[in-house]
């Protein structure tokens, strides 16, 4: 009975959101072949919630994110929707 009373006050299960307090996070993205590609990734990923800055490096195919929180599945979907291949953490 106490459980039923306290249920609304218990913390809710979080989704795949990661909180990093402005930590740097590096991911590998294949398929970027020109500066337009890197600009597109930077612009679109940079508009996602919690993302503070994005730098896509064409030579290494590494995208560096500065974020206080982010949803990795949203980043993966955004990159996929742009036509690039999300390869995970670098």
VENSUL-V437815 format. One record per residue. PHI is phi as a letter, one per 40 degrees, with the letter a starting at -180 (* if undefined). D_CENTER is the distance of its C-alpha to the mean C-alpha in whole Angstrom. Layout:
BEGIN
PHI|D_CENTER / PHI|D_CENTER
END
This chain:
BEGIN
*|41 / c|39 / d|36 / c|36 / c|37 / c|34 / d|31 / c|30 / c|29 / c|27 / c|24 / c|22 / c|19 / c|16 / c|13 / c|10 / c|9 / b|9 / b|11 / b|11 / f|14 / f|12 / c|12 / c|11 / b|8 / b|10 / b|9 / c|12 / b|12 / c|16 / h|18 / c|17 / b|21 / a|21 / c|20 / c|20 / c|17 / c|15 / c|16 / c|15 / c|11 / d|11 / c|13 / c|11 / c|7 / c|9 / c|10 / c|8 / c|9 / g|8 / c|7 / c|11 / a|11 / b|10 / b|12 / b|13 / b|16 / c|18 / c|21 / c|18 / g|15 / b|13 / b|10 / b|10 / b|8 / b|9 / a|8 / c|10 / a|8 / a|5 / b|5 / d|4 / c|7 / c|6 / c|4 / d|7 / c|9 / c|9 / c|9 / c|12 / c|14 / c|14 / g|16 / b|14 / b|14 / c|11 / b|12 / g|10 / c|10 / c|13
END
